[in-house]
Every structure is written in structure tokens, then in C-alpha cells.
Amino acid sequence: MPVQNRDIVVIGLQPWYTPIGSNCKNIATEFSRHNRVLYVNVPLDRKTMYTEKSDANILHHMERLQAKDSSLVRINDNMWNLYPLSVMESVNWLPSTHLFQVFNKVNNRRFAAAITEAINALGFRDIILFNDNDIFRGYHLKELLQPDIYIYYSRDYLLAVDYWRKHGEVIEPLHIAKADIGVANSKYLADRLKSYNPNSYYIGQGCELGLFDPEQPIARPADLPADGKPIIGYVGALTSLRLDIPLIYDMAQQRPEWNFVLVGPEDEDFKASALHHLPNVYFLGRKAMTELSGYVKYFDVCMNPQLVNDMTVGNYPLKVDEYLAMGKPVLATATPTMELFREHVYLAANVNEYIQLAARALAENNPDLGAARRAFALSHTWENSVAGIYAAIDAIKKPTSV
């Protein structure tokens, strides 16, 4: 049974106005089907106000801050968006984690005051506080806001990034430990949470797959190669932090009879890579989200050639669900999280396995396999993922105030 008629406050790393898809936004929207929800935008800090003041959304937030009103915006009948009218100090540069903690508590108090004002204005009471991976700004909110239940959500291993690792190696384990519940979208991350907090659970991942329907008539994109060779394709950001450039190069070099199509923006390492010198590798650039299914539809095999590192080992690959929703054969790097997909995805550990499994995928693809892949992907709904959160709340048997 879903949690119903509760007041839920959601904080995280993505403001509501973020233009890309966001787990936090989808979870909040699902919460709002049965509960009142306050979705809190990331508060402004002094560095952001200086370095990103040309961003229209940041400018809009700054204007609200200066006007000191209209901080709440209604999103739907049950959900409101808060622009916090407080400014955080930019303190991550501090070399001492102890000193950082002192100033971070000041920031938390400012943040909590802004949230409290909105809670009071809306008449929220006995709140459930849901924190989407905000290690620092949410650290003291359990004490400051006194929620009925505090939930810490992990969907990425943030400590793989220098900014979060600097002070997060000390702070995040303490943060996880004091949450009432820990939840994660991959089993790897759930096991990590459980090492600090026994009330931690794997809740799966929800996906928005409406754009990925193989039955929809889509014209073949004009910039796809038209030489008749099988296409091994990838859609998404091309970043050397997550993707294995040498593996892609070796595959393309060893199999000139296949075309390798990469759709998405490149980082500097990809731009400088030798992949640009191979005649069977095509970089098609950034495309709108609405265009991606058109490319996937005409790939013969889709791939997700991840590096295995701290950033990717526990990462849930949304693009794999998008590929599968189109019924496509999918080739991906074997990781603990990818074990969930083993019955529907070809998992490889090195370039030789990638090549062998790509050939197998091309040879054995058929409509029945495509239908099974799509059915599997479509089972990954936000309703099911949020049901896992509700089950975790029920499991700790915390009484609901009347």
C-alpha cells in the first residue's frame, strides 16, 4: 500500500527547473499522487551567484532572492516548489574538514530556516524528509527540521568526484548512519548504505520510456551511415570518466565491417581521441531527447562501453533500459549493477568478449527476444521504485501522527 496523506519535503542536487531528467523530480511527482510534497530547489551559494549569473534560471532565483517574496510556486494540486530565500557560503575550498563542518552547519541552519518558513506557510506537519544524495546541505536537517522520518537516497557514488570526496569521505558515512532509512537505486549502492545503516534498502530504478516505442514510425536519420554495414551504436554523453575509449577504438579497428555510431556531446578526451581517424567511427553530435529513439531504432546493436571505476561500478544505466525498451540487443560492460540485466543484455569484460558478443547479438536477434527485452525494461517504473520507499517506511514501523 502506498504511503498516503503525508507531508513530504524533498531536497536534492537538482532544482525543479533542471532541463534534464532527474530521479529526484520523478520520485517527487510519484509521491505527490498520494501526498502533499514540497520540492526544494538547490539554494544559491555565493560562488554560483558570481560564476553562473548569466544562466537564466540562476538569474530568476536571484531575482526572487532580492524581492524576498514569491518563493513558493505550485507545480500541481499536491506539490509546491520552493526557491530558498537564503544564500549559502561557498566553503568546500577549506582544507580542514573540521573547519568545513563548522561553516557547513551555518549553511544548514540557513537552509533549514528557509524550508521551515515554507513548511509553516503550507501547514505541513510530521514531515517525511527525503534527501536525494545531498551530502552537505542536508547533513544537519534531521536535527534542525525534526522530521518524523528522514530518508537518505543514493543514486550515484559521489565520492568518486573530487568535489564530494574532499570532505565527503568523512561526512557521508556519518550522514548515512543517522538517517532513519537509506535507499538506493542499485544493489551495489544499497550494500554500501547498509554497511553504515542497517535500515537500508534497494528500491530499483524508475524510467520514463514513453519516447522509446519501437512501434512508432520513425524515419531513418539522414546522418546515419548508409553503406549497409551493421551499426553498433551508443547514445549519451561521451565522457572519458565513464566510457572506455581504448575499448571502442580496438573494436572498431578489429572489425572494419561494422560501423560504430556515437550520438552525443564529446568531452575533450573524446574530441582528441584517435577514434576520429577511423573510417568506420561516426560522431553525430548532440541530439534532442526526442530524436534519440530514431537513432536507436536503426542501430543493429546498442552498446554501453563503461569503464569500471568508482563512479560507474554502482551506477544504474538508464540508457540500457532505453535501448531495451526499443527491443534492441544490448552489449554492456559487466558490473555488479548490470547483473540485474544479465538475462536480457550481453555482458562483456574485455574487448575480445565485446567483439564475440556483438557478433552473437547480430546473429541471434529475433522478434521474440526483442519483445522480452521491452517487457523487462517497462517493468522499471517510478511507481514500482517509490513502492520500495513506501515498503522501507513500513518496515521501520514508525507510527504516523494523526
N, C-alpha and C positions, 0 to 999 in steps of 0.2 A: 504494500500500500504506500502511496506517496505521502510525504510529509505535507500537511495541509494547514492553511490558515495561520501560518507563522510569519514573522517579520525577519527577513534575511538581508544582511548587509554584505556586499561583495566588494572586495578590494583586490587589486592585482597589478600587473605590469602593463596592461593595455587600457588606455582610455576608451570610452564608448565610441569616440569618433575615429578610432583607428580604421584605416580603409581596408585592411586585410582581414581574413578570417581569424577568429580568436576563440579558443576554448572557453575563456572566461565569459565572453559575451554569449556564447551558445548555452553555457550552463546557467547563466543568469536568466536567460529567456525561458529555459525549461523550468527553472524554479518558479518563475512568475505565472506559470499556468495554474498553480495551486496556492501561491503565497504572495505576500507583498514583498517587493525587492527594491533595495536602494543600491544602485550600481555607482561606485565611487571612482571617478577619474583619477589618474595619477596626479598628485599635487605638483605644482610648479616648484622648481628649485632655482636658485639664483643663476647657476651656470646655464641651464636650459633657457631661461628668460633672456640671457645675453647672446647665446650662440645660435638659438633657433627662433629668434623673434621675427624672421621673415616667413615662418610657417604659419599658414592661415589659422590653423587650429590652435596653435600656441598663442597667436595674437588675440584670437577670440577669448581664450581663457584669461589672458592678461587684462583684456577689457572688462571682463566680469569681475576680476580681482580689484581693478581700480574703481569700478562702480559700486562695489560692495553690496550688490543685490542680484537677484535672478540667478542664484547659484543652483537652483533645482529646476530640472527640465523633465517633464513627463514623457516617458517612452511609450507606455501602453497603459491599460487600465490598472495594472498591478505593479508597474515598475517606474522608478524615477532615476534620473542620472544627476549626480552631484558633481559640480565644479568646486573643489575645495577652495575657499577664500582664505588661504594661508600659504605662506612661502617657506619652503624647506631650505636649510643651509646645505650647500654642496660640500660635504665633508669626507667623501671617500678617499681623497688625496692624503688624508692624515696617515702618517706612517705607523702610529701606535693603535692597535685595535682597542686597547683600553680607553684611549682618548676618543677614538671614534665612537665608542659606546656611550660616552658622556654626551656628546653632541647629538648622537642619533636619538637618545632619549628626549632631548629638547624637540627634535623634529617630530617624534612620535606624539608628544604632547600637543603640538600644534595641529597635527593631522587629526588626532582624536577629538580636539575641540571643534574642528570643522564638521566632523562626522556627527558628533553629539548634537550640534545645533540642528542639523538636518533630521536626525532621528527624532528630536523633540518636535520639530515642525510637522513631521509626518505622523506623530503619535505612535511611533514604533515602540515596542516593549518586548522584553525577554528575547532579545535578538539571537539569531544564529549568525555568526560572523564567519564568512568564507574567504580565505586568503589564497589567491592564485599566485603562489610562488614568490611573493614579495618578502624577501628575507629580512630586509632592513626596516622599511617603513611600517611593516606590520608587527615588528618584534615585541613591542610593549602594549599592543592594542588589547590583548586579553585582559591585562590588569587595568588599563585605562577605561575601556568600554564596558567591562564586566559582562560579556555576552553569556547567554545561557549555555551555548555550545560554541566552541572555537574549532574550526576545521582548517587544516593546512593542506593545500593541494600542490602536488609536484607533477609537472609535465615535461620538464627538461632538467638535465643535470647542469645547473647554472654555474657550479664551481669550476667547470671546465673553462670558463671565461675569466680572464684576468680581473676584470672589474669586480665580479662577485667573489672570486676566490680570495682576494686580498684580505678581507675581513670576514667573509662568509664561512671560511673553514672553521673558524671558532664559533661564529654566531648561529649558523643554520642548524647544526645538531642540537644546540640549546633551544632553539625556536621550535624545532620538530618535537622535542621531548615534552615541551609544556603545552602543546596543543591537546585538546580533548580527543581529536580524531586526526589521523593522517590518511590521505587518499592519493592515489597516483594512477596515471593512465597507462602505465606499463608495469609488468610484473617485476622487472628489474628495479625500477624506481620504488615500487611498493616494498620490495625486500629491503631496500636501503632505508626507507622510512621506518620499517619495523625494527631495524637494528637500534633505533633511538626511541621508538614509541611503539609499544605492543598493540595499541589500538589503531593499527594501520592496515589499509585495505587496497586491493587492486580493483578499480572500477571500470576498466576498459576505456575506450575512446569513442566518442561520437563523431559522426561525419555528416557533412552537407553534400549529398551526392546527386542532387536534382539535376545539375548540369551534365552529369555523366550517364547518359542513357544511350545505349548502342542502337536502339530502335529509331532514334531521331534521325531524320535525313539531314546529313551534313555534307556539303561539297568538299572535295579534296582541296586542302590549302595549296595555293599556287606555288609557294616556295618550297614544297617538299620535292626531293629529287624524283625525277620521272624516268629513270633508266631501267626500272623493273627489278632492281635488286631488293632483297628483303631489307626492311628498315628495323634497326634496333634503336629505340627511341627513349629519350628522357625529357620530362618537363619539370621545371622548377628552377630555383636559384642555383647557379653554377658557382659554388664556393669551395675552395680547396680545404677549408676547415672540415667539411662534411663529405666531400666526394673524392674518389681515388683517381686522380689524373693519370698516373702511370698505368693503372689497370685499363682505363678506357683506351689509352694510346696503344698498349700492347694488343688488345682485342682488335682494334681497327687495323693495325699493321699486319697482324697474322691472318685476318680474314678480309681481304680486299673485295671479296664477292658480296659482302654485306655493306650497307650504308649505315652510318651512325649519325643520328639526328639529335641535336641538343637544343631544346627550346627553353630560353630563359636568360636573364641578365647574368653577365660574367663578372667575377671579381678579377683583380689584377693578375693573379696567378693563372687563371684560365686564359685571360687575354694574351699573356706572354707564353703560353704553352705551345709545345711542338704539335699539338693536335691541329692547329691551324694550317699546318703544312701537309696534312694527309688528305688526299683527294676524295676519300670516302667518308670524311667527317664534315658535317654541316652544322654551323652555328646560325640559328634562325632568330635569335634575339628575344627580347621581352615581348610577351603577348598578353592581351587582356584575358582575365579569368574565363570569360565567356567563349573565348576562342580555343582553349586548351583541349576540350573534348574532341574538337575537329582534328587535331594533330594525333591524339591518342587513337582515334578511330582508324587511322591509316597506318599506324605502327604495326608491324608484324609481331614484335616482341617489345615489351616495355621493360626498362631496367631502372634499378636504384643502386648504383655502384658506390655504396657508402664506404668511407674509411671506418675502421673500428678504433675509436678513441673515446676518451671520457665524455665528449659531447654527444656522440652518436650511439654508444653501446646500449643505453636505455631509452633511446628516442623512439617514439611511436611514429611510424612513417605514413602520414596521411595520404601521400601521393600513391602509395601502394593500394590503398582502398579505392582511390580514384581510378587507377588502372584496372583493378579487378571489377569495379562497377561497370566498366566498358566491356567486360568479358575477355580481356586480353591476357595472354600468357605473360607472366611477370618473372623477371630474373633479378635477384637481390642478394646482397651480402648477408651471410649468416651471422646473426647476433642473437643474444638471449631474447630480445623482444620479438624478433622475426620468427621464433619458434611457434608463436601463435598462428602464423600463416603457413606453416610447413606443408599442410595438405593441399594448398592452393597456389603456392609460389615455389619456384625453383631457387634453392638457396645454395650459394657458392662461397668458397673460402679463398679462392685464388683465381688467377687469370685462366689457367687450364680448365678449371671447373666452370668458370663463366662461359668459355667457348663451347665446351661439351654440352652444357645445359641449354645454351642458346640454340644449338643445333637440334637438340632433342625437343625443345619447345616449338621450334618451327615445324618439325616433322610430325608431332603428335597432336597438334591443336585441332579441336573439333567443336561443334556447337554445344554438345553436352558439357564439355569441360568449361566452355565459356559461360553457360547458364549457372553452373555450380559456383564459379568464381563470383559472378554477380550476386547470387543469393547470399554468399558469405559476406561480401562487402556490405550489403544492405542490412545485415543484422547489426552493424555497428552504428546504432542510433544514439542521439543525445538522450532520448527517453530512457534507454537501457543504461547508459552511463550514469545519469543522475539517479536512476533507481538504485545503483550501487551506493551512492552517497546516502540516500534515504535508509538503505539497509544498514549502513555503518552507524547512522544516528540511532536507529532502533537497537542496534547491538550493544551500545553502551548504556541503554535503558535509562537515559536521563529523562526525568519527568518533565512534561510540558506544562508550563504555567497556564492557568485558566483565567 
